Structure formats: C-alpha cells, structure tokens
Amino acid sequence: MSDITVTVPDTQLIQLKEKANRLGITLADLVLLSIEAVLSRPDEDFLKTADYVVRKNAELYRRLG
C-alpha cells in the first residue's frame, strides 16, 4: 500500500473528523471508503452511451422480447 498526502482546509478537516467519529471509524478509513466509492461508480460517458444504445434499440429489444 502507498501513502499520499492531501491538503484540505481546516474547516473540512474538522468536518471529516466529526463524520468519522459519528460513524465510529478512523479518518483514514473514511478517506479510503470515499475513494472506493468514487472508483466503484461507472464513468458518466459509459452511462450516457449505454442509455443511448438502449433508447436507440428499444423497438428491437421489444420485438425480441
């Protein structure tokens, strides 16, 4: 595992610490969970393309179904 350093405003650091405390986890765990959430979301371009393909082929899908 690698280390990174992130500079955040003091007000955000306080909010992050409070959030981690409310959740009963460490600040590091909160940051890791946030990173995992961002990385697990599909890219917006993929979602737009998938939506386009489904709409474009809706009639075909209806006939095949």
Secondary structure, DSSP 8 states (H G I E B T S, - for coil): ---------HHHHHHHHHHHHHHTS-HHHHHHHHHHHHHHS--HHHHHHHHHHHHHTHHHHHHH-
